[in-house]
């Protein structure tokens, strides 16, 4: 396998020359829009939790604490009930993502996305009309089921439909729409913050991205892999011809999908058992490590609590929301950068570049906060230093946006063979939600006790994950999904686990 013209050339397996067609472009954009609901929720939660009318109705103790004369700036929003509001979604998402493994195999990728959108829509309606904390938490749980289903199905859908040479670019679309959702939510929060009913509008408007992505998902066809897996060969051929182009001979690719599916059926094992076999050890390690590392970069926590964070370090309420919007726009722009370079320079290069950039920024933020607010956090930070924190945070968000943001969805969706792909993606999303739950439950308490050391905590993890990628993640750019076994066979460490055993191999039948 050698890099030629920026793309990997495969020495084994099938290399089908899928090209970018109008159909595949539209299909992938519509599918990627599923990221809107997750992004909207991430952005809306942090903003709503700084709105005084919302806090008066559901969390009055926070306002009492904020009114105290000598409040430590790091501890103002430390409330387990408030963090339960944010993090209840992630427990529900964790459960849903594991269930979604069966659903995507049985119902297909497309139908799982539709189910996720509908569930999210109901949750949004309940949250918008919430009269008490119980309704609020119930709405959050339904939102969690919605994002659990879509986050599991969408990256797999994109990886299966996209042409191999541009799989990275198409898959980053999911993270791009997450970014759009975050920015839209922050803008809505800014517009509604001054009204007593603003929090209801912010939470209730989540039905809009849910309706958009659900309608879109209804209009696209399922992936050829999913249709073959469910025995719908005529539909699979039609779907493949549509996304690959009318003049493309799809018979070899279809035959390969059928072969992979037949071999998987011969194995006839429970996917959750198969995935723990020795030959899939490297895949499983990546499915767990990549989403875990994505969350311990601290990005989602910073996105949830950006308004709270910026308010804590000296911005006013309006300024904090504007700062959050700026942060989201920077992240969005950097995801676009990733879209254009991920299939040229590869996944590893972006992972390491982004990791170094994020590490430097987190350490710098910790140093600025220590120097300006003191170890106790009781000193007031000046406006100029608050702006410096914002600049560092934006640089950090850019580093995440072209590395760990989109690539953490891409890698788990492209490394598994067909039979265990939904299971692998389910484990990956479940780990993502579990880690996010723990971090969102503990972040405000950690901020209160560790103070600026919180950012050093995340910096330490970023250093670990960058080293991990350098040594253990093989390059996967440009490689067809059915030929992915070659990257593990040729890896200096993982090769000992995945020596091909034809009788057991789920990738091909050769």
Buried (B, 14 or more C-beta within 10 A) or exposed (E): BEBEEEBBEBEBBBBBEBEBBEBBBBBBBBBBBBBBBBBBBBBBBBBBBBBBBBBEBBBEEBEEBEEEEEBBBBBBBBBEEBBBBBBBBBBBBBBBBBBBBBBBBEBBBBBBBBBBBBBBBBBBBBBBEBEEBEEBBBBBBBBBBBBBBBBBBBBBBBBBBBBBBBBBBBBBBBBBBBBBBBBBBBBBBBEBBEEEEBBBBBBBBBBBBBBBBBEBBEEBBBBBBBBBBBEBBEBBBBBBBBBBBEEBEBEEBBEBBBBBBEBBEEBEBEBBEBBEBEBBBBBBBBBBBBBBBBBBBBBBBBBBBBBBBBBBBBBEBEBBBBBBBBBBBBBBBBBBBBBEBBBBBBBBBBBBBBBBBBBBBBBBBBBBBBEBBEEEBEEEBEEEBBBBBBBBBBBBBBBBBBBBBBBBBBBBBBBBBBBBBBBBBBBBBBBBBBBBBBBBBBBBBBBBBBBBBBBBBBBBBBBEBBEBBEEBBBBBBBBBBBBBBBBBBBBEEBBEBBEBEEEBBBBBEE
